[in-house]
Amino acid sequence: MKNNIRTLCIVMVLTLLMPGRATAQGMPVYDNTSFLSLVKQLVEAGKQTAEMLKMVDHLKAAKEKIEKVNNAVKQYQAVREITRNNEVLFDMVNSDLREILSSPYIQPHEIGTISDAFNSIIENSLKNLEFMGQVLSNDFLNMNDAERLEVLEAQREESKKMVADITLKNKRYRTIISFRKMQAVINDRKTNY
């Protein structure tokens, strides 16, 4: 930038100092005060341009910092929701599975199938939590924040699906219990003929 200003000043000085025969006809003649004010204006414009470039660099750096903070917040929210979904999942399995298995309307040969269905979801959840821990460590596959966030979002969706799946299984087994209970009431009622 400074070199451009110096070159421009030298060219203008040489142009003004050239002998009369080297100048073209009709070329305007500047007095020294106009020339000096023009040079000052050019120097000021150069300074302003340099300041603007510094400001642009500063704004780019600020934007990158904001994006990093934004990604960190999104990662935190994803991790918090995954953790909350897993807590809900464990609580549902802990309370509801015990209630379902202790029901007199569940037959002994069904207990293994029901337990396996719930346990497979819990095992999948534990694997996902372990994977999430690896993703959050800084050295995992040399991922940047955007890639890490993408993986965490996929994990979040997976945890939502597991909660929905366990809720559906819970509802299905409760419906079976309710149906069998109603069937037992109907079969045990006394007929008045």
N, C-alpha and C positions, 0 to 999 in steps of 0.2 A: 504494500500500500504506500509506504513512504518512498519507495523507489519510483513508483508511478508519479507521485507528486513532484519529486525531484526532476524526473525526466520532463514532465510537463513544464516546470518552471524554466529549465534550461532551454527547451525549445522556444518558449515564449521570449526569453531574454535574447536568444540568438536572432529570432525573427525581428525583434525591435532594433537590434544593433546592426543589422545588415546594412550595407551601403544602399543608397537610393536606387542605383541601377539594378540591384538584385531583387528589388521588391516589385511586385506586379502592380499594374495600373489599377487604381480604384481600391487598393488595400487600405483599410481604415488605419488611421494613426491614433495611437493611444498615448495619453500623457502618463507620466510616472505614477501619479496618484491613483488613476483608474487601474493601472496594472497592479499596483501594490494591494489595492482593495480586492482585486480579482484573485490574487495569490492568497491573501488572507482567507477569502471565502472558500477557496479550494482546500486550504489546510484545515479549516473548520469542518468542511464537508467530509474530509478524510477522517478526522477525529470522530465525528458523529457516526460514520460508517463503521469504524473500528469498535466503537461503543455498542453499536447495534449488533455486530457480530458476536461480541462478548455476551450480550444479553441473550442472543439466540442460543449460544452454547449453554448458558446458564439455564435457560428454559428447557432445553433438551435434557439436561441432567436432572432437572426437577421432575420432568415428565417420567423419566426412567425410574426415579425414586418412588413416585406416586404409583406407577404400575407395579413395582415390586411390593409395595405396601398393600395395594389392592389384591394382588395375587396371594399374599400372605394371609390377608383377611378371608379371602375365599377358601383357601386351604384350611384355615382354622374352622370356618363354618362347616365345611364338608366333613372334617374330622369329628367335630362336635355332633353333627347329625348322624354320622355312622356309629359313633359311640352310643348315642341315645337310642338308635334303632336296635343295636345289639343288647343294650340293657332291657329294652322292652321285650326283645326276643327271649332273653334268658328268664325274665320274670314270668312271661307267658308259659314257657315250657316248664318252669319250676312249679308254678301253681296249677296250671291247667292240666298238665300231664298227670300230676298226682291225682287230681280230682277225677279225670277221665278213667285212669287205671283203677281207681278204687270204686268205681261205679259197679253195682251188681249186674248191670245190664251189658257189661263188656265180658265176652266169653274168654276163658283162659287162653285159648289158642290165638286170640287176637292181640293179646298184650305184647307179644314180641314184634308184631307188625307195626303196631302203634308206636312202640318205643323206638323202633328203627327209623320210622318216618320222622319223628321229632329229633332223634339223635343225629340223623344225617344233616338236618338243617343247622343244628348247633355246631357240628364239626365243620361245616362249610363256613359258618360265621367265624369260628376261631381261626380258620385258615385265612379268611379275609382280613381279620384283625392283625394277624402276623404279617401278611403281605403289606398292609397299610403301614405298619411299623417300619418295614424295609423301605417303602417308598418315601417315607418322611425323613429317613436318614440321608444325609447330604451326599453320600458316596454311591447311592444306588443307581447303577447304570448311567452315571453322569447326566442325570436329567436336569433340565432347566425348570424354572418355576411353572411355566405354561404346560409343559409335558407332565409334571408332577400333579398339577391341578386337574388335568384331563383324566389321569388315572384315578385320582381321588373322586372325581365326579362319577366315573364308572363304578367305583366302589360304593358310592352313596346310592346309586340306582340299584345296585345289587343288594344292598342292605334293605332298601325299601321293598324289593321283590321278596326277600326272605321273610320280612315281617308280614307282608300280604299272604305269602304261602302258609306261614304258621297260623295266621288268623283263619285262613280258609280251612286248613286241616282241623283246627280247633272247632270251627263252626260245623264242619262235616261230622266230626265225632260226637259233638253235642246233639246234633240232629238225629244221629243214629240212636244215641242213648234216649232221647226224648221219644222217638218212634217206638223203641222197644218197651219203654215204660208205659206208653199209651197202649201198646199191644198187650202188655201184661195186665193192665187194668181191665181192658175189654175181655180178655180171656178169663180173668178171675171174678168177674161180676156174677152175681146171682141172677138167675132168670126166674121170673114170676109168671109161669104159664098157668 
